[in-house]
């Protein structure tokens, strides 16, 4: 799984229910929920 930073928990967490999406400018990112508090967590992925 991919880890992201939860701003509410102030910790690096595993992204639960992560889905790969694309931003408006074409960057790939993983978007999901924090398993502890349920806040949305995002992580930009490298372009391959």
Residue pairs with C-beta under 8 A, 6 or more apart in sequence:
1 14
1 15
1 18
2 14
2 15
2 18
2 30
2 43
2 45
3 12
3 13
3 14
3 15
3 43
4 12
4 13
4 15
4 30
4 32
4 41
4 42
4 43
5 11
5 12
5 13
5 41
5 43
6 12
6 13
6 34
6 36
6 37
6 39
6 41
7 39
8 34
8 37
8 39
9 34
9 36
9 37
9 39
13 34
13 35
13 36
13 41
14 35
15 30
15 31
15 32
15 33
15 34
15 41
15 43
16 32
16 33
16 34
16 35
17 32
17 33
18 30
18 31
18 32
19 30
19 31
19 32
20 28
20 29
20 30
20 31
20 45
21 28
21 29
21 30
21 31
22 28
22 29
23 29
27 44
27 45
27 47
28 44
28 45
28 46
28 47
29 42
29 43
29 44
29 45
30 42
30 43
30 45
31 40
31 41
31 42
32 40
32 41
33 39
33 40
33 41
34 40
34 41
